[in-house]
C-alpha cells in the first residue's frame, strides 16, 4: 500500500504525546524522535520559536487529517480544516493575541472582513492563524508522501495505512500488517499459524531498520 495523506498524518498523530508542566498546563511532544516529523513540525511553526500553542494546533490538525479516507486528496483535506475551531473564551483569545506580536497581523486581516465585534474579530484572527499552521502541516505531509511514493523500503499496513517500522510480513512481502488486530481482520489465527509454519514459512513478525 502506498503512503497517503491520512496514513502519514495518522503516524504523526500516534507519535504525539500530551504531557503536563509543573503548573498543570498541557503541552504536546513527539514520543519518538522522527526526523521527517520534526521537519514538518518545524516548518509549521512559521519561523517562530517552539511554542506549546503551535504544537497543540498541530496536534489538532493531525487529528483531523488522520480521520480522512486513505484516498483523500489534498483538496478534500483542506475542506476539513474548518472543523478546527478557534478558542471559545475571550481570555484564551486575548492570551493568544498577547503571546506574540505577529498575531496582530492576523487581527488586521480579520478587520478587513468588515466585522466590528471585538470577540468575533479575535476569533477570526485566530482562525487565520490556525489555517496557516494547518496548510503548513498539510504541505509538509504531501511533500513527504511524494518523496516516499517510489521508495520500496517504506512499508505501509495494508489494513489501516499506518507507516510501519515493525509488523507482520505476509508471503515474503505480498502484504504487510502493523499489528495483530490488523492482521486478524484478514487472517484467522489458524490461517496465520499455517503461514508462519513454526518460523519456517515466509510469513513472520519482524522489525525493520529505519
ABEGO torsion letter per residue (X at the ends): XBBBAAAAAAAAAAABBBBBBAAGBBBBBBABBBAAAAAAAAAAAGGBBBBAAAAAAAAAAAAAAAABBAABBAAAAAAAAAABBBBABAAAAAAAAAABAAAAAAAAAAAAAGBABAAAAAAAAAAAAAAAAAAAAAAAAAAAAAAAAABAABBBBAAAGBBBABEBBBGGGABBBABAAAAAAABBAAAAAAAAGGGABABBBBBBBX
